[in-house]
Amino acid sequence: MPQFDKITFFNQIFWLLLIFSSFYFVLLKNFLPKISSVLKARNKKLLKSNSLSSQLKTEELSVLNSASSVFTETASLCRANLVKGTGQSNHWLVSSNHELNASDLKNSQSAYLKCFGSISARKFTV
């Protein structure tokens, strides 16, 4: 069998070592520095983006807290103004009703009773 021939072992081993060692040195000198620089740049970008994302998260939390405090203050102010407005309108309604009963309705009721009295009197006089 030719693959087990002892004369060709040295040639095959020599060319194998020569090709693989040249391939290894080309990789070592050309491609590995480029790959390592890309990996270092990627790590720097990741660290920078992680720090920026943590800063954004803290800023987001502070904005949410301030927005919720502004919302609660505005809601309490609106509630207080609504209660105050309803109280004032209720007071105005009660006072207007008393004034109307005291003046206008009293005159209209007396005029109505006079007319009703004359109508009932006519009924009995006929």
C-alpha positions as CSV (number, residue, x, y, z in Angstrom):
1,M,0.0,0.0,0.0
2,P,1.5,3.3,-1.0
3,Q,0.2,5.3,2.0
4,F,2.2,3.1,4.3
5,D,5.4,3.3,2.4
6,K,8.2,4.3,4.7
7,I,10.0,6.3,2.0
8,T,7.1,8.8,1.6
9,F,6.5,9.4,5.3
10,F,9.3,12.0,5.5
11,N,8.0,13.9,2.5
12,Q,4.4,13.9,3.7
13,I,5.4,15.0,7.2
14,F,7.7,17.7,5.9
15,W,5.1,19.3,3.6
16,L,2.4,18.9,6.3
17,L,4.6,20.8,8.8
18,L,5.6,23.4,6.3
19,I,2.1,24.2,5.1
20,F,0.6,24.2,8.6
21,S,3.4,26.3,10.1
22,S,3.2,28.8,7.3
23,F,-0.6,28.9,7.7
24,Y,-0.1,29.4,11.5
25,F,2.3,32.3,11.1
26,V,0.1,34.0,8.5
27,L,-2.8,33.7,10.9
28,L,-0.7,34.8,13.8
29,K,0.8,37.9,12.1
30,N,-2.2,39.1,9.9
31,F,-5.6,37.9,11.0
32,L,-5.3,37.5,14.8
33,P,-4.3,41.1,15.5
34,K,-7.3,42.3,13.4
35,I,-9.7,40.0,15.2
36,S,-8.3,41.0,18.6
37,S,-8.6,44.7,17.8
38,V,-12.2,44.2,16.7
39,L,-13.0,42.3,19.9
40,K,-11.4,45.1,22.0
41,A,-13.4,47.7,20.2
42,R,-16.6,45.7,20.7
43,N,-15.9,45.4,24.4
44,K,-15.2,49.1,24.7
45,K,-18.5,49.9,22.9
46,L,-20.4,47.4,25.1
47,L,-19.0,48.9,28.3
48,K,-19.8,52.4,27.1
49,S,-23.3,51.5,26.1
50,N,-23.8,49.7,29.4
51,S,-22.7,52.8,31.3
52,L,-25.0,55.0,29.1
53,S,-27.9,52.7,29.6
54,S,-27.5,52.8,33.4
55,Q,-27.4,56.6,33.3
56,L,-30.5,56.6,31.1
57,K,-32.3,54.3,33.5
58,T,-31.5,56.5,36.5
59,E,-32.6,59.5,34.5
60,E,-35.8,57.7,33.5
61,L,-36.5,56.8,37.1
62,S,-36.0,60.4,38.2
63,V,-38.3,61.7,35.4
64,L,-41.0,59.2,36.4
65,N,-40.8,60.1,40.0
66,S,-41.0,63.8,39.3
67,A,-43.9,63.2,36.8
68,S,-45.8,61.2,39.3
69,S,-45.3,63.9,42.0
70,V,-46.4,66.6,39.6
71,F,-49.4,64.5,38.7
72,T,-50.4,63.9,42.3
73,E,-50.0,67.6,43.2
74,T,-52.1,68.6,40.2
75,A,-54.8,66.0,41.0
76,S,-55.0,67.3,44.6
77,L,-55.1,70.9,43.5
78,C,-57.9,70.0,41.0
79,R,-59.8,68.1,43.7
80,A,-59.5,71.0,46.1
81,N,-60.7,73.5,43.5
82,L,-63.6,71.3,42.5
83,V,-64.7,70.9,46.1
84,K,-64.4,74.7,46.6
85,G,-66.3,75.4,43.4
86,T,-69.1,73.0,44.3
87,G,-69.4,74.5,47.8
88,Q,-69.6,78.0,46.4
89,S,-72.1,77.0,43.7
90,N,-74.3,75.3,46.4
91,H,-74.1,78.3,48.6
92,W,-75.0,80.6,45.7
93,L,-77.9,78.3,44.7
94,V,-79.3,78.2,48.3
95,S,-79.1,82.0,48.6
96,S,-80.6,82.6,45.2
97,N,-83.5,80.2,46.1
98,H,-84.1,82.1,49.3
99,E,-84.1,85.5,47.6
100,L,-86.4,84.2,44.9
101,N,-88.8,82.8,47.4
102,A,-88.7,85.9,49.4
103,S,-89.4,88.4,46.7
104,D,-90.6,87.1,43.3
105,L,-92.5,84.0,44.2
106,K,-94.3,85.7,47.1
107,N,-95.7,88.3,44.7
108,S,-96.7,85.7,42.1
109,Q,-98.3,83.4,44.8
110,S,-100.4,86.3,46.1
111,A,-101.4,87.3,42.6
112,Y,-102.3,83.6,41.9
113,L,-104.3,83.3,45.1
114,K,-106.2,86.5,44.2
115,C,-107.1,85.2,40.7
116,F,-107.9,81.7,42.1
117,G,-110.1,83.3,44.7
118,S,-112.1,85.3,42.2
119,I,-112.5,82.3,39.9
120,S,-113.8,80.2,42.8
121,A,-116.1,83.0,43.9
122,R,-117.5,83.2,40.4
123,K,-118.2,79.5,40.5
124,F,-120.3,79.8,43.6
125,T,-122.1,83.0,42.5
126,V,-123.4,81.8,39.3
